[in-house]
Amino acid sequence: MSPAGRRTPRTPGTLRGQGTPRTPRTPGTPPTSDDPGTPAGRPGPPHTSGEQPTATRTFEALPPTKGSRAAFAESWWGQAWVAALEGSSLDSGRLQRGRTYARGGAVGEVTVAPGSASAQVHGSRPSPYRSSMRVRRLTDAQWDRLLDVIAERAAGIAALLDGEMPPELADDAEAAGVGLLPGPQDLEPRCNCPDWGYPCKHAAALCYQVARLLDRDPFVLLLLRGRGEDEVTDELGRRNLARAAAEAGATGDPAAHAAQAPGSTPAGPRTPQGDPAAAAFASRSALPPLPDLPPPPARPGRGPQLTEASAPAPGVDSAGLELLAADTALRAHRLLAAALDTAGHAASAIPVPLTTWQDTVRIAAAHPGHPQLFHRLAASGDGTVTRVAAAARAWQHGGLAALAVLEDAWDPAPAQLARAREALRSGWSDGPPPRLRRSRNRWTVEGRDVQLRYGQDGLWYPYAKEYGRWRPSGPPDADPSVALAALAGP
C-alpha cells in the first residue's frame, strides 16, 4: 500500500479478484463476460432480480486543464478505473487523443446513472457526439454481500461519507466474492461517431473525466455499479438498526430492543414528547421575523442528459427532449428571479399565454448557440428557417411586442398617428429630420434601406433591409431619432 492510505494502480489487464489477465481482442469487439448467466459481449443486466430505485446524477463540465500532465486520478480507486479503461484498449493513440480531449474541455456535462456514464463530447465536427460507458452492475446477491461488508465497519461508512474509500473495504468485499472495482471486461464504450476504435477517443475522454469525478466522490463508483448514495445509506441504516436490535435481544434488554426494533411494543409507558399545543399557539406572537429570501442561483441548471438507463421510447426525439428540459430550467430561473424581486413582481402583469408559433420563436431566441435548432424548429412548424431566424432576432430585441411589429402591419388611430408624426418632427435636434415615406405603421427613409416601425406599445423599432428582406436591427426606443440614428448615419 502506498502512503496516505492510497494504493498503487494495478497492472492493466488484471484486477484483484478477477483471476487471469484479460485475453486481448480485436478493436471493435465488445468485452466478453466471465458470468455464465450473461451473454458474451454484453455487460450484465440492469437488474437481475427486481427493479431498484433509479438514481441519476449530473455533474457540470469540468474546466479545461490544457498543458497539464497531472494524472486524471489521485485516489487508488480512481487509478483502478483508469487502469481498467486502458486495459480494455488496444490502441494507445486513441487513448492519448482522449486525454487531450478531456484536458481541453471537450467533455460536457457528465450524467452518471446506475450502470452507465454519458456525456456530449466535442470533436472535429460542429455538433458534439453522444458518448457513454456502460459498466456491469452488481447483482442483487452481490449487493447484499457488499452491504453486509460495509455495515460491519462503522469506520468504512464514515469514510465513504467523507469522500474516501478505505482499501480494506475493497479487500473485504473481494473476500466475500464481490469485485467492487470494475475491470476491463466490465466496461463497454459506446459513441455515435464514425470511429471504430474500442474505445474511440470521445468515449476515452469521457472515461478520463469520470476518473476525476471518482476522485471527488466514491459514491459515483457505487452508482456505476448499480445503486445511488441514498439507496446505499438507507440500506446501511436498516442493517445497523437490525443488528442493534439483535444485539439488544441477545443481552435480554427488552427496553433497548423495543427502542431499536421497528414495530415492536415498548416495555413501558413512553414519555410524552414535544410541547403542549396551548403553549405552542400562545407563543406565536413571540416568533422571530422570517429570514430574508435567498438570492436566486447565478445561472439556471440543466436537465440531465438522457442515458441508456433513462432513454425514452422509440420515436421520441432525445435531443429535442433534452433541449426542452434545458429551456424549462431557463424559464424557471427567470420566473424565480422575477418572483424574488418583490416590488417589481407585484406590479408586473400576468404573462399572456403564447401560441405554438410564438413559443417556437421564444425557444429559438433563448438558445442561439444551437446551430441546428432553427432547422429543427422550422421542420416541426409552419415556418421556414429564414422566418424562424428573423423572428428569433426580433424576439431578442423586444419579446412578444417586437415579434408583432415584425409580422403585423396596422393602421395607427388618428391620435396615435399625430403623436408619431410629432415625435418624428421634433426628434432631430441636430438638423431637419430625414425624408420619410409612410405605409401604415412603417416609415421608410427615402434613398436608404432603413425603416422605422411604430409598435402598439408606443416604441419605435429600427429595421434594415438585408438581402431584399426587412430585418430587425436593434432594440426599440421611445425616441425615433435614437432608434434611427445608428442606421441612418450622418
N, C-alpha and C positions, 0 to 999 in steps of 0.2 A: 504494500500500500504506500502510496506517495504521501508526502507531508500534508497536513491540514485535512486529513480525512478524505482526500481525493485520490482516485485511482488512475493509474496509467492506462490509457485505452488499450484494449486487446488487439491482437493481430487481425487485420481484415480477413474475413472468411471464417473465423472461428469466434465463438462467443461462449462464455462459461455456461455449461449445462446444455449445450447443443450438440455435443458429440463430435463427429468428424468434421473436417473443414468442408466448405461448400464445394460442390462439383461445378467447374466452370461450364458456362452455357454460351451459346451464340447470342450476339446482340439482337434484341427484339423478342427473345423467348421469355415468357413470364417465368417467375420462380416456381420451383417445384415445392411440394409440401411433404413434411415428414408425418403429418397427421393422417392416419389411414382412413379417416372419415371425410377427408377433404379432397376434392378432385385436384389432380396435378395441374399446376399452372394458375391457380387462383388462390387468393387469401381465404382464410377461414370465414365462415358465415357470420353475418352481423350478429345474430344471437342464436345460440344452439338450442336453448330451451326457454321459451317465453320471451317477452319483449321487455327490455329495460327502459326506464325513462330516458328521453333524448336530452342530451346536454350539448350545446354548441357555444363556442366562444370565438369571438372575432377580435384580432389584435391589429392595431394600427400599423401601417407600413413603417418599417424600421428605417432610420435615416441612413444615407449613404456613408460609406467609410472608404472612399477611394484613396488609394495609396497605402492603405493599411495592410500589413501582412500578419496581423494578430490572428490567432486561431478563432474559429467560429464558436467553439465551446471551451469553457474552462472547467466546468463540472465533470466529474467522471462519468455521469450518466449521459451528459450531452456529448462527450467524446465517444462514448459507446454508440450513440446514434450516428455520428459521423462515420465511425468505423463500419457500421452496418451498411450505410449508404455506399461508401467507397468499396466495400467488399462485394456489393451487388453489381458493380460496373466493370466492364472490360475495356473501357475507353477513358483513359486518364485525361485526354484532351477535352472531352465534353465536361468532365468534372472541373477542369481548370476554367473553362468558359462559364460554367455555372457559378463558380466562386467569384469570377469577375462581375457577372450579372448581379449577384447578391450584394457584393460590396458597392456596386454602382447605383443601388437603389431601384433596380428594375422590378423588384418583387413588391406587389401592392399589399393590401390588407390580407392577412392570413386568417382563414377560418378553419378552426380545429373542431371536428365532430368525432363521435365515437367511431374509431377505425379509419379516420381519414384526416388529411390536412390539404387545403386547397388555396389557391390564390391566382390572381391575374398577374402574368409576368410579361413585361415589355421586351420584345426582341427587336429584330430589324424591320418589322412591318409597323405601320401606324397603329393598328389595333392590337391590343395585348392578347396573349394566348392564355387559355384556361388550363392550368396545370394542377395536378393533385398527386398525392402519395397515399395509397391505401396501405393500412397496417393491419396485420392479422389481430383480431380481437381474441382476448382470452375467453374461454368457455365459462359458463356459469359455475361449473365444478371447479375450474381453476381460480375463478374469483373467490369462491367460498374458501378455498385453502389460503389464498393470498390474504384475504381479510382476517382470517384467524391468525396468520403470522404477524400482521401489523398490529392487531389488537393485543397480542401478547406483550408488546413492547411499548410502554407508555412514552418512553423517550423517542421512539420512532414516530409516533403520531405527532408529538410536539415538533420534531424536526421537520416533518412534512409541512406542517402549518407555518413553519418558519422559513420555508423555501429551501430546505435541504433534504437530501435522500441519503440516509446512512448506508454505507456499503454493506453493513451487516443485514440490512433489510433484504437486499437482493440475494445475499448468501442464504438466509433463512428461507426465502421463497423458493430458491433453487433446490434446497434440500427437501422442500415439500413438493417438488415436481412442477414448479411454475417458473418458466423463464420470463421474468419481468421485463428484461431489456430485449427489444426486438433484434433479430439477426438478419442477415442479408436475405434469407428466404422468406422473411416475414413482410418484406416491403414490395409493393407493386406500383411503379410510377405510371402516370397517365398524363397525356398532353394532347391538345388538338393541333399541334404544329406538325409540319410535314417531316420533321426529323425522326428517323427510325432508331436513333440511339436509345440505349437502355441503361440508365435514364438519359433523356435528352437534356440539353443544357438548361432548359427552362425548369424542368422538374428538379434537376440538381440544385438550381438556385433556390427553389422553394425549400428543399430539404436542408440546405445550409442555414437558411433563415430560421427554420424550425429548431435547429440546434441552439440558436441564440435564445429562442423562447423557452426551450427546455432549461437552459441555464437559470432563467429567472423564476421559473415555477415548475417544480417536478410534477405537479398535478396535471400538467399538459401531457406528460408521458402516460399517466393513468387514463386520461381521456382518450388518447390514441389507442390504448389497449381496451377501451370499451366503456368506461364509466367516468362520469364527471365528479368534480370535487364534492358537491353537495350530496350526491348519492353515496360516495365513499364515506364521508364523515358521518352521515346519518346512520349508515350501516355499522360503522365502528362504534358509534354511541350505543346502538341497540345491543351490540355484542358485549360491550363493557358493562351495561346495565344488567344483562342476563348473567354475566359472570359474577358481578357483585351480589346479585340475588342468590345465586347458587352458593357462594361462599357464606352469606348470611344464614342460609338454611342449614349449611353444614355445621355451623357453630351454635345452632339452636337459639338464635336471636330472632324471635318472631317479629318484634317491632322493627328491627332493621330490615328483615325480609319483607315486611309489608311496605316499608318506605321505598324499597328498591324494586320490587316486582310489580310490573303493571297489572292492574286488575285484581290485586289481592285485597283482602279485608284487613283494615288496620287492627292492631292488637288492642287498642284502647281508644277513647274518645279523642278526636282531633281538636287541637287548639284553634279557635276561630282566627282567621287571617284577615288583614285589612282594617279599615276604619269604618265606624258606623255611618250609615247613609246620611243621617241627620247632620252629623258633624261635617261630612264632605260637602253637602249642599250649603251649609251655613258659611263655609269658608270661601264661597265663590267671590264675594266682594273683595277678598284679600289676594286674589290671584294676581301674579305679576303680568305686565303687558306682554303681548306676543312679540317675539323677536322680529327683527327686520327680515324682509323677504330676501332669500339668497339671490345673487346675481345670476343671470342666465349663463349657460355654457358659452365659451368663447366661439365655438363653431358647432354646427349640427353634426350628429353622428351619422353613421351609415349602416344600413341593414347588412346582416351577414351575407356573404356570397353563398349561393346555392351549391351545395356539395352533393355527392352521390347519395349521402345518407338523407338529405332533405330535398332531393330533386323533385320537381313537380311531375305530374302525369304526362305521358306523351302528348304532344301537340301544344303544350304550354310553352310560351316563349320565356326561357330562363333569363336571358339578358334583359328583356323588357320588364320582367318581374323585379329584377334587381334594381333597375332604374326607377321604377315606381316606388320601391322601398326607400331608395335614397331621396327621392322627391318628397315623400311623406315626412321623412326626418327633417328635411329643409323647411317645409311648411310648418311643422310642429315647432321648430326652433323660432321661426318668425312670430308665430302666434304667442309663444311663451314670452318672448321679448316684448311684444306689444302689451300683453296682459300685465307684466311686471311694471310697465310704465303706467302707473295708476291714474295719473292726471290725464294723459293723452288717451288712454284706453276708455275712460268714462265718456269722453267727448267724441270718440270715433263712431262712425256709422257702421251698422251691421253689413258685412260684405255681401254683395249681390251674388247669387248663385251663377256659376259660369255655364255656358253651353259647352258641348263637346269640342267645338272648334276653338272656343276661347281657352279652354283648359289645355288643348293641344298646343296653342301658341304660348301659354304660360310655361308649360314644361320645356318647350324649345328655348325660351328666353332664359330660363333658370339654369339650364345645363349647356352652356355654349361650348364646353370642352369635349363634347362627344361628336366626333367627326361624322359618324353615320346616323346621328339622331334625326336630322332633318329628312333624310331619305326614308327612315323607318316611319316617322310621323306622317309624312306625305303619303306613303303607301297604305297607311291604316285609315286615312281620312279622305276628305274630298279635295284637299289642296295639292298643289304641285310643290316641288322643292323650292322653287323661286318664291312662291306665295308664302310658304312657311318661313323662309328666311327673312323676307320683308316684314312679315307680321311680328316675328320674334324681335327684330330690331325696333319696331315701333313700341312693342310692349316694354322693352328695356328702357325706353325714354319716358314712358308715362302710363304703363299698365293698360287697363281696360279703356280708359278715355282716349289714350293715344291710338289704340287699335281701331276705335270707332272713327277717329279722324282719318286714318289710313283708308278705311274701307267704305265709309259712308259720306256722301256729299249731301248737304242740306241747305235750306234757304233760311238765313237769319231773319228774324222778325224785324220790322222797321226800327224799333228801339235798339235792338242788338246791332243792326246794320249801322245806325247812326253812331253808336259808341265805337264800333270798329273803325269807321271812317275817321272819327275824331282822333282815335289813337294813332292811326296811320299818318294823319296830317301833322299832328303835334309831336310825334315821337322823335323827329330828327332835329336835334339842336345844332348840328354842325353844318346844316345846309338844307336845301329842299329835299323832300322825300323822293325816292326813285319812282319812275313812272310804272304804275301797276295796272294790270288788266284783271278784272274780277269775273269769276264764274262761280256762282252760288257762294260757298264759304271759302273759296280759294282765290288768292291774289297772286298772280304771276308777274315777276319783274320783267318788263319788256326788254328784249335783247339778251336776256340771260336765262340759263336753265336753273332758275331759282324760284322758289314759291313759298308763300306763307299760307297756312291753313288755319282758319279760325275754328276752335273747338267749342262745343256747347258748354264747356267748363269755363269759358272766358279767356282761355290761354291761346297763344299763337305758337304754332308748330312749324319749324323750318323744314323744307323739303328741297331736294336737288334731284335733277334728272340724271340717272345712271343707265347707260346702255338703252336709252329710249324709254325708261320707266321712272316714274316719280318714286323716290325712296326717302324715308325719314333720315334727317341729317343732324339731329341734335335734340336736346331737351327743350321743352316749351318754356315760354316766358309770358308774363302779363304785358310786357312792353314789346311791341312788334319790332322796334328798332334793335333791341337786344337780340331777339331771336333771329333777325335777318342779317345783323352786322357781320357775323363771321362768314356768311355765304355770299352776300352781295359785294363785299370788298369795297375799296375806295371808289 
